[in-house]
Amino acid sequence: MTQGSSHDAHGAGPHRVVVIVDENSNPFELGCATEVFGLRRPELGRDLYDFRLCSPEPRTLMRDGFFTLAGVAGLEAAESADTLIVPNRPDVEVPRRPAVLAAIRRAHARGARLVGFCSGAFTLAEAGILDGRRATAHWQWAASFRARFPAVRLETDVLFVDDGDILTSAGSAAALDLGLYIVGRDHGAEVANSVSRRLVFAAHRDGGQRQFVERPVPDAPDESLAPVLAWAQERLDAPLTVADLAARASVSAATLHRRFRAQLGTTPLAWLTGERLALACRLIERGESRFETVARHSGLGTAANLRALMRRRIGLTPLEYRRRFGPVTAERVPQG
């Protein structure tokens, strides 16, 4: 599968995502990677990535012998990966295959982006490329990870960590969060939203949200946050406050805060800011070039505030974001 990724705009050709599957790998995270990076996107008019699976053996027994994977490329496919997703599996104390670790080290040395879902952080750490770097892993294995890899800056209460060329996610479902985040980083918020809609999955859960949500399913339907979230999303350009959200939900601000923490793993203000920033990105992608207008229509106030938030949350200024993800203009003509 080929596509017009962010790499095309710089003349580097299609972005290849390769997943290494090894003995006892987890099927769920493999499915997440395939769903996010591997499927064709006819609704977008193009495929987003060139996607391949590879394995060090012709036949790979998946977790707990659920099934055997065969017919995929050999480990040599990892040598051409722009993004390499490393094996994750439940037996975190069992050493990884030396050939797999060597392939990961080579990919890192040539500048490939590396991704570890869930226990994949153990694989990256065992390869020796996480020392001094930020990472996360499932909270269940935090103590074991720290004992084995004390030089890694493990963050245990987040969904995923973006440390530049190495990205890691926490428990299983966070693989989808990280995958969608990567799509947004590569192709912009509008494309990430399209992928999330096809997945019927929330388009934006910030990496800083907590891994453990106290009450994933509300005890009573009338406590659901869905109505107030939908109401707020239709009014992001208005000067909404946490007090406004609480009033709409007919609860106190303190109660609303507790419900956000319990159900979403974040605060009302952080959620509101994230939604506004996502809207600002979509406005830029759709061609709005006046950043004061973008800031006003997304509820972020001023161009200076928009600039500060985008640099902090996305790592790009509004101008850089427009050049990368905005409509094709004279300043953004694909090369090659």
C-alpha positions in Angstrom: 0.0 0.0 0.0 1.3 3.4 -0.9 0.1 6.8 0.2 0.7 10.5 0.2 2.0 10.9 3.7 3.8 13.9 5.3 6.9 12.4 3.8 5.7 12.9 0.3 5.6 16.6 0.8 9.3 16.5 1.5 10.1 14.3 -1.4 11.0 11.3 0.7 8.4 8.9 -0.8 5.7 6.9 1.0 6.0 6.4 4.7 6.5 2.7 5.5 5.2 1.3 8.8 6.5 -2.1 9.7 5.3 -4.2 12.7 7.6 -6.9 14.0 5.6 -9.9 15.3 7.5 -12.4 17.5 6.6 -15.5 19.5 3.8 -14.9 22.0 3.0 -11.4 20.6 -0.4 -9.9 21.7 -3.1 -10.1 18.9 -4.9 -7.0 20.2 -2.1 -4.5 19.7 -1.3 -6.2 16.3 -4.9 -5.6 15.3 -4.7 -2.0 16.5 -1.6 -1.4 14.3 -3.3 -3.0 11.3 -6.5 -1.1 11.7 -4.9 2.3 12.1 -1.9 2.0 9.7 -2.7 -0.8 7.4 -6.3 -0.4 6.0 -7.1 1.3 2.8 -8.9 4.7 3.2 -11.2 5.1 0.2 -13.1 7.9 2.0 -9.8 9.9 1.9 -9.0 9.0 -1.7 -5.7 7.5 -0.7 -4.0 5.1 1.6 -2.1 6.7 4.5 0.8 4.3 4.9 2.8 1.5 3.3 2.2 -1.2 5.9 3.9 -4.5 6.4 4.1 -7.2 9.0 7.4 -9.2 9.5 8.6 -11.9 11.7 12.0 -13.6 12.5 10.4 -17.0 11.8 8.2 -18.3 8.9 5.5 -19.3 11.5 4.9 -17.4 14.7 2.8 -18.7 17.5 0.8 -15.8 18.9 -0.1 -15.2 22.6 -1.1 -18.4 24.5 -1.2 -20.3 21.3 -4.4 -18.6 20.1 -3.3 -18.9 16.5 -0.2 -19.2 14.3 0.8 -16.3 12.0 2.4 -17.3 8.7 2.9 -15.8 5.2 4.4 -12.5 6.4 7.7 -11.0 5.4 11.0 -11.9 7.1 12.8 -9.7 9.6 14.7 -8.0 6.8 11.6 -5.9 6.1 12.4 -4.0 9.2 15.4 -2.5 7.5 13.3 -0.3 5.3 10.8 0.9 7.9 10.3 4.6 8.5 8.2 3.7 11.6 9.0 0.4 13.3 6.5 -1.0 15.8 8.2 -3.5 18.1 6.9 -6.7 19.6 4.9 -6.6 22.8 3.9 -9.6 24.8 2.8 -10.7 28.3 5.9 -12.6 29.2 7.9 -9.4 30.0 10.6 -11.3 31.9 11.6 -13.5 29.0 14.5 -12.0 27.0 13.7 -10.9 23.4 15.2 -12.6 20.4 18.7 -11.2 19.7 17.9 -10.8 16.0 14.9 -8.7 16.9 16.8 -6.5 19.3 19.6 -6.0 16.7 17.0 -5.0 14.1 15.6 -2.4 16.5 19.0 -1.0 17.2 19.8 -0.7 13.5 16.4 1.1 12.9 17.2 3.5 15.7 20.7 4.2 14.4 19.4 5.1 11.0 16.7 7.5 12.3 13.6 5.4 12.1 10.7 6.3 14.4 10.1 3.5 17.0 6.8 2.6 18.6 6.2 0.4 21.6 2.6 -0.6 22.5 2.0 -1.7 26.1 4.8 -4.1 27.0 6.7 -3.1 23.9 8.5 -0.6 26.1 10.3 -3.6 27.6 11.5 -4.5 24.1 12.8 -1.0 23.4 14.5 -0.9 26.8 16.1 -4.3 26.3 17.4 -3.1 23.0 19.3 -0.4 25.0 17.7 2.6 23.3 15.6 4.0 26.1 18.2 4.9 28.6 17.7 8.5 29.7 14.5 8.7 27.6 10.9 9.1 28.6 8.5 6.2 28.2 5.4 4.5 29.5 4.1 1.0 29.9 1.1 -0.7 31.4 0.8 0.3 35.1 0.7 -3.4 36.0 4.4 -3.8 35.0 5.7 -0.5 36.4 7.6 -1.9 39.3 9.2 -4.7 37.2 10.2 -2.2 34.5 11.8 0.2 36.9 13.7 -2.6 38.6 15.1 -3.9 35.3 15.6 -0.5 33.5 16.3 2.2 36.2 17.9 4.5 33.6 14.6 4.9 31.7 12.4 7.8 32.8 9.2 5.8 33.2 5.9 7.7 33.4 3.2 5.4 34.7 0.1 7.6 34.9 -0.3 8.6 31.3 -1.8 7.0 28.2 1.2 7.5 25.9 4.5 9.3 25.7 5.9 11.1 22.7 9.7 11.4 23.1 10.4 12.5 19.6 11.6 9.5 17.6 10.4 7.0 20.3 6.8 6.7 21.3 5.3 4.3 23.8 1.8 3.6 25.0 0.2 2.1 28.1 -2.4 -0.7 28.3 -4.0 -2.3 25.3 -6.6 0.4 24.4 -4.0 3.1 24.6 -2.5 1.6 21.4 -5.4 3.1 19.5 -4.9 6.5 21.3 -1.2 6.5 20.3 -1.9 5.2 16.8 -4.4 8.0 16.2 -2.0 10.5 17.7 0.7 9.4 15.2 -1.8 9.7 12.3 -2.6 13.2 13.5 1.1 14.0 13.7 1.8 12.7 10.2 -1.4 13.9 8.4 -3.2 16.4 10.6 -6.2 16.5 12.8 -8.8 16.2 9.9 -7.4 12.9 8.7 -7.0 11.6 12.3 -10.7 12.5 12.9 -11.7 10.6 9.7 -9.7 7.5 10.9 -11.3 7.7 14.4 -14.8 8.0 12.9 -14.2 4.8 10.9 -13.0 3.1 14.1 -16.0 4.5 16.0 -13.4 5.7 18.6 -12.7 8.9 20.4 -10.5 11.1 18.2 -8.7 12.9 21.0 -7.6 11.5 24.3 -4.5 13.4 25.3 -1.4 11.4 26.1 -1.3 13.0 29.5 -4.6 11.5 30.6 -4.4 8.9 33.3 -4.1 5.2 32.4 -6.6 4.1 35.1 -10.1 5.5 34.9 -12.0 4.9 38.1 -15.3 4.3 36.5 -15.2 3.6 32.8 -18.9 2.9 32.6 -21.1 5.4 34.6 -23.2 3.8 37.3 -26.3 5.7 36.3 -27.2 6.9 32.8 -28.1 10.4 34.0 -24.5 10.9 35.1 -23.2 10.4 31.6 -21.0 13.2 30.4 -22.0 12.7 26.8 -24.7 15.4 26.7 -22.6 18.1 28.2 -19.6 17.2 26.0 -21.7 17.4 22.9 -23.2 20.7 24.0 -19.7 22.2 24.6 -18.4 20.9 21.3 -21.0 22.9 19.5 -20.0 26.1 21.4 -16.2 26.0 21.4 -16.0 29.5 20.0 -18.0 30.8 23.0 -16.2 31.9 26.2 -17.1 28.6 28.0 -15.8 28.0 31.5 -15.9 25.0 33.8 -18.7 26.7 35.7 -20.7 26.8 32.4 -20.2 23.1 31.9 -21.2 22.4 35.5 -24.3 24.5 35.1 -25.2 22.7 31.9 -24.8 19.4 33.7 -26.8 20.7 36.7 -24.0 19.8 39.1 -21.4 21.7 41.1 -18.0 22.4 39.6 -16.5 20.0 42.1 -18.8 17.2 41.1 -18.2 17.9 37.4 -14.4 17.7 38.1 -14.8 14.4 39.9 -16.9 13.0 37.0 -14.4 14.1 34.4 -11.6 12.4 36.4 -13.6 9.3 36.9 -14.9 8.9 33.4 -12.3 10.5 31.1 -9.2 10.6 33.3 -8.7 14.3 32.8 -10.0 17.7 34.0 -12.8 19.7 32.4 -10.4 22.6 31.6 -7.9 20.2 30.0 -10.6 18.5 27.9 -12.0 21.9 26.8 -8.6 23.2 25.8 -7.8 20.0 23.9 -11.1 20.2 22.0 -10.4 23.8 21.1 -7.0 23.0 19.9 -8.3 20.2 17.7 -10.8 22.6 16.2 -8.1 25.2 15.6 -6.1 22.5 13.7 -9.0 21.6 11.6 -9.7 25.3 10.7 -6.1 25.7 9.6 -6.2 22.5 7.5 -9.4 23.8 5.8 -7.6 26.9 4.6 -8.2 29.6 7.3 -4.9 31.6 7.1 -5.7 34.3 9.6 -4.6 33.0 12.9 -6.5 35.6 14.9 -9.6 34.3 13.2 -8.6 30.7 14.0 -8.0 31.6 17.6 -11.3 33.4 17.9 -13.4 30.7 16.2 -11.9 27.9 18.3 -12.3 29.8 21.6 -8.5 30.1 22.2 -8.7 33.9 22.2 -5.6 35.3 20.6 -3.1 34.3 18.0 -0.4 34.4 20.7 -2.3 31.9 22.9 -2.9 29.7 19.8 0.8 29.8 19.0 1.8 28.9 22.6 -0.6 26.0 22.9 0.3 24.5 19.5 4.0 24.7 20.3 3.5 23.1 23.7 0.9 20.4 22.6 1.8 19.7 19.0 5.4 20.9 18.7 4.6 23.1 15.7 3.7 26.8 15.3 0.4 27.6 13.5 2.5 28.7 10.4 4.5 25.4 10.5 1.2 23.5 10.9 -0.3 25.3 7.9 2.7 24.6 5.7 2.6 20.9 6.7 -1.2 20.2 6.7 -2.9 23.1 5.1 -4.3 23.2 1.5 -1.7 22.8 -1.2 -0.5 26.3 -2.2 2.6 27.8 -3.7 4.4 27.4 -0.3 3.3 23.8 0.0 3.8 22.0 -3.3 4.7 18.3 -3.0 8.2 17.6 -4.4 8.7 14.5 -6.6 
